[in-house]
Amino acid sequence: MNIIDSMKFLVPSFEADQYGRRELVPIRNKLQNMTGELFIDKPNNKSSRDRFPEYPIFRSGNDSYVYWDDRRIFNGVYDRSKVYFHVEPFEIDSLDTFETEGLAFNGQFYSGDIFPMFEEDLKVMPDYSLGFIRTTPPSGFAAYGGKGQYRDTIKVTNAGIEGKGVLDYLTSTVYTQNSLFFLDSMNAIADTFLLRPQMAGTEYPPARAKKTKVHWEPYNDVMFVRNHKDEPFDIFDIHASHRGFLALRPSGLEGGGRTDFENAQTQAALYRFDHHRMYSEDLNFRVRLNAESPWAFSFERARGDIDFGQRRGEFAMLEPDSALHFIENQYEVYMDHAVWDMDAKTFDLDQLASQRPAYMVSSRTSQDSLNYEAQTAKYYMADTLLEGYGVKRMEVADAWIYPDTGYVAIRDNAKMDRLDNARVEVLWDDPYHKFYEANLRVRGRRDYRGRSRVDYLDRF
């Protein structure tokens, strides 16, 4: 047979039926591009009078190839020009009686640079496709032209190019019992994902998680890792957790999702993580005094930079009309800049970029949206104390109230500290009554009471 386009054959099944018989099962892929000869019997054995058990014999005349580009294998993803097994010339005897387990073809496996070419024996696998199981050298194989290093077990069948082992990429290590290698990517369910910290050059934080989904695109220089819902990433060295995805690149580590740390929580579509720092161009934030406390302070849509080394966070609001929410104080503060001292548990607030007035507004229903302008503010989380500075005056009922030194203090449930030595002007346009040295309790937009001095002049 000078030209054989392809050769398919049947083999005895691995398992016998109840009668001890092994049915013939077709091999699910085939040898292609070959020549060969089939010897039915010895040439001088007329009418097969004598029995020669080594016959029939098939002897190939040249190299042949096995491919895994059938559309039933991941829609033909393994391009035959790149992924194939080169079978050296071979001979199979005893075609009527050979054992399936003993059938093997010597040759070389080419994987399109997923791994280097290596020598192997092609065998009948449990799914009745031609394939093999290979253990790498202890140092492993270069993966995808050296983008990573893989070690342990490689399995090739009609289920694809599978792995069970360890992959190193940049400063990460993926331990997996189940991975699939494609020409341009790898997918895996990782028992453990480990990221080792690095400060020199490109920075990476320490991170680890169990039961992660890994998608590696080596030629795009990125590995995406997503945590299992019950197993968040442990990230940084501060017992922080991250739920969502990480994107590992030579340029650094990015991610998206929810990050919990220091009794605080952030949510962002995209973060950048350095060795001891995280930042985002657009995040939501909230914080509380301890794990048992209610949420105390929050905001939405800010540029955030949190440095665990300096124990400091800085936030700039992205929308000029956004409020900072002081939940236990029942107050909203319309300032666009906040600096968090993580150890002192304080926030310094001011108006950095926006030209609009900075308002402090009570959200307690009974106070009817009491509001006033302030230049800066400070929040003491441990004391549930919100301080306003540079408060020139506030409109209450039919009066202007002028706090002494421009200072206002708000406790929980929107309770304002007594204003001492304040001034009051009644009838705003043409003040008729002016009070001074006033000690006042402001209870809402229409409610204030207290004592003061007043100079009385008889108009007559």
Phi, psi and omega in degrees: 000103185288323180230123175239111181298315178200157180228121173248150181213165179251149179229154174297142181295155179291327183252137176276153176280188186293345180258006179084007181268147177248113179288157179276131183240131180288139173290139190275349168229184192216161172274137186228159174060061187221169167234167179176175180228143176246120179255113183284320182200174176297140183302327184264009180265079184297132177057019177054043181294327177255154182258124175240100189295342180285349179263154355294156178233135171246132180233119179282149183260349181205185176293151176222176190219148173239135182238162178232042183257016175301141183295342177283350177257090180050044174060035175074031187291336183271088182306125185294341177284349183240323182246114180195164174246124178271113182265125177284158179309139187219169175222133176240122177253176178052048184301336181276343189226007186292156177269133181301320183295335183268357182281128181208144178239125179281146177171203183229142178257128176245128186241018180066036179073007168301313172227164173295158174299140176214155177285141180199165172254127179272128185229172174277122184268168182303335178270010179064031167252160175279131182188203181192166170238128185231138173257130181288165169300161181306327179280349178087185176246144168298133181252133178054055175068023178096006176294333178211183179226126182241139178219148177115237196253135173240132180232128179239121176213189174288358172273358177112190177265108187250160178222152173218101186174218189230130177241129174255129177218122185053238179260015183256157172226130179247121177256120187220144171263353188208101177224153178234129180255128173244174184297328184243002186196169175225137173243140181208151163258111186267129171298318178216134169247128183232127176243119181274140183289152177211131179251328181285135181070229176290128182272142172224141174275163170288142178204150176202155176198159176251157174057045181268155170264128183242131173231114185250125174246086189298325183278349169260006177054050178208141171238122177263133180229127180238134184280155170288149186301333181261002184226081179292162173291139167265114189232150186065186180250032185234021182062037174276151176234149180228129177244122182145227181232157169240146177236109184263124181226162173301336180274352179142188182247127173240173179187176177209152180130214184247132178238128180246133181193152172048037184061024178238165181214132175238153177225128181205149175288332182211126173243163163241131180245119171260189185303315180222032186212144174225143178208158182211148176281347183200102181222160169254151187216144169208156185210155176219168185291317177206177187296337180268349184277157172288162176297134187255325188214137180204162172201167179236147171058079177222154169278125187234142178222110185242119184246110182283341176287315178275352180058049187212142173232145179227136186225139176233122183293140181271334182246125187297336182263009180282148181252151167267127188259119175254095198290312181288330177281345184057053180221150172242135178239124183262073173236154190254008185215134180221139176238125186255121169266106190291326180281318179284343182061047179232158175230127173260128187240141174202179179254108188259314187251322186285147178266356182284159176298149179262114184255147167247127189229129175284132176258005177286127187304318184293344181266000170054046176058042171308131183211158180195158178276147175219149178279316178218170177210163176217140181239127177253103187294321182296331182257000186049046185243124176247120182251137173248136180238150180071032177274105184286318181195164175221144181269117180225123183053237183255028187223158165258128176250129182248103179295140177295131182063006177071023184254134177226137179238130182243127178262192178296156180057032173065023179282120180268133175300154179301136176272114180260144177058035179274167173245149180227133174238123180257147188064091195299313188292321180223081188308123181266323178243131175238122181249148179218170187048043183273138171248109193236150168248116177263117186251357179171181184292340181237018189217114170215154180203156181162199181235153180199178169255153177213140174266121182258125176241123177286122181296337182266000000 
